[in-house]
Amino acid sequence: LEQRVTDRTTALHESEERFRAFLDHAPNLAFIKGLDGRYLYANRPFQEAFGLDHQSLIGKSDIELFPREQADQFQSNDHQVLESGKALKFEEIALYTNGPHTSIGVKFPVRDGAGQIYGTGGVVTDITDRKCAEENLRQSQEELRQHRAQLQDLTSKLITAQEQERQRIARELHDDVSQRLAALVFDV
C-alpha cells in the first residue's frame, strides 16, 4: 500500500511538473484563482508581464496586486464566469510593467474531480500589436477616403473648367467666324 501511495505521489509530482513546464514556456499568460479570488497559480509569462514573482503573487487577490480599475475589471469578469459556469471570452486592458496592453482572455470555471467549481482559470493572449495595426489601418482608410473626396472634388473642378473653356472657345469661334463671314458677304 505504501508503495502504491509513493508511486501515485511521484506520478502526481511528475504530472504537475509537466503542466508547469508546458505553461511556463507558452507565450500566453495563464492563471488559476480560488473562489475567493486569490491566485493559486500563475505561469512565468504572467509573472514577467506584471513584474511579480511566485511568492508575491500566490495567495494575493487582484485588489492587492493591481490598480483599482484593473482589479475591478478582472474581478467582474471572474464573477461572470462563476455565475455562468462556462468559459467566456473578454477583451481586457491591463497595465504591464512596460505599459498598457490589450488582451483577449478566455476565462473558465475550474472544477474538482467531483465536478464542483473551486475557482477560475484563464489564458490571456496579448493583442496590443494587432489593435495598433487595426488603428493604423483605420487611420489609413480615413486618409484614403479624404484623399478620394479631394480627388473627386478636383476632378469635378477640372471638368467644369474644361467645359467653360470649350464654351468660351465655341463663342469666340462662332462670333469671330460669323463676323468674318458677314464681312465677306458685304465685301462680295
LINLINTA-V270785 format. One record per helix or strand of 3 or more residues. SS is the DSSP state (~ for helix, > for strand). FROM is the first residue (numbers start at 0). LEN is the number of residues. Records with the same first field share a line. If there is no record, write none. Layout:
SS->FROM-LEN / FROM-LEN
//
This chain:
~->1-23 / 43-7 / 53-4 / 61-4 / 67-17 / 127-60
>->28-6 / 37-5 / 87-9 / 98-13 / 116-10
//
